[in-house]
Amino acid sequence: MASAIAICLVVISFITVPLSADFVTVECQSSTGHSGQPSKLDCVVKPQNDLKILKVFWKKDGQQVLTFDGSINPENERFQFADTNWRTSKVISLLVKDTKVSDEGIYSCTVATTRGITKGYARLDVKAKYSQPEMTSKDITEDRVDLTCVASGGYPSGAIHWFDRLGTNWTRSTETTETQEEDKSFQLQSTFLSADPSHAPYRCVVFNSEWKAEGEETMPDPLPNKEALKADSKHIMAGAVVIGSLIVGLLVALLIFRRRSQRPEQECFDYDYVSHDPEDGTVLNPPPPYQEVDQNPVVLDSPQDSSADKKLNASFGVAHG
Ligand SMILES: *[C@@H]1O[C@H](CO)[C@@H](O)[C@H](O)[C@H]1NC(C)=O
């Protein structure tokens, strides 16, 4: 009886060992893909020799994405066998040609072989970069401005942080809302109300799920900040300069005009003044040469002159005589 049990156990173990050696498995590896790029879920059937693959069913969420049942059945052209030689290599990896965020999930791979049926699982994670954030501003006044920063198409969900000109973190004063699009990607919209323009320009920075900065945007044009105010004051300055130079020009013109209209009067006065000046008088009116001749009549008018005249007359008389 005991020997019968022993023989039975030996027989069972003999049966079991070849069975486990015969057992077909499929080994799969999860991976991470990037939106817009090809992704691959690696799966290999083992043992790789001494069996024939009869059927393969790649499924996601119960939906077939790739089927081989004697011939390849492309339900979706985006999904293919990564190895064109898969029937020989037994590498039945799934290639996703143009990865979408919605492709993320758990995939199952059911394989029917000449040595039995097996099933494997692999997870595909998808990452998508956020678009370059866009900033808009409104309600701009001298001491406040409302800013909005929007980035979309990212996955998984990220965050928007705000910094001012000096790099101060203003994120606590802002509010970010997240909406999931139809393709599962996220749109981030962050608002910063009543920002102080004196700290501008502000930057909004989009961080991905790994807390890495993906993009940033600074204040859009026209700049609702100090620079804009400065620019305004520059315009005002320029205006002031133009008006100022106009006024100066007018004043100069007026002065010249006044000087010109006063000139004859002044010249008269100067002339009079000069003529009254004894020194100037001598310079300006040098004794004319005839004055010396004029002295003669004076001399002649003098009593001495009459005698001289007499003498002259006498001399004339003498001459006549
Ligand atoms: C900015 O502030 C937010 C909110 O307090 C914080 O989560 C984030 O880590 C800060 N960012 C940096 C770069 O310091």
The ligand as a Gaussian input file, in Angstrom:
#p B3LYP/6-31G(d) Opt

LIG

0 1
 C        6.238000      79.103000      -4.771000
 O        5.189000      79.079000      -3.836000
 C        4.348000      77.939000      -3.932000
 C        3.180000      78.147000      -2.985000
 O        3.638000      78.518000      -1.724000
 C        5.148000      76.681000      -3.632000
 O        4.345000      75.564000      -3.737000
 C        6.287000      76.595000      -4.646000
 O        7.117000      75.516000      -4.348000
 C        7.119000      77.862000      -4.664000
 N        8.018000      77.775000      -5.782000
 C        9.318000      78.050000      -5.701000
 C       10.109000      77.883000      -6.930000
 O        9.828000      78.451000      -4.681000

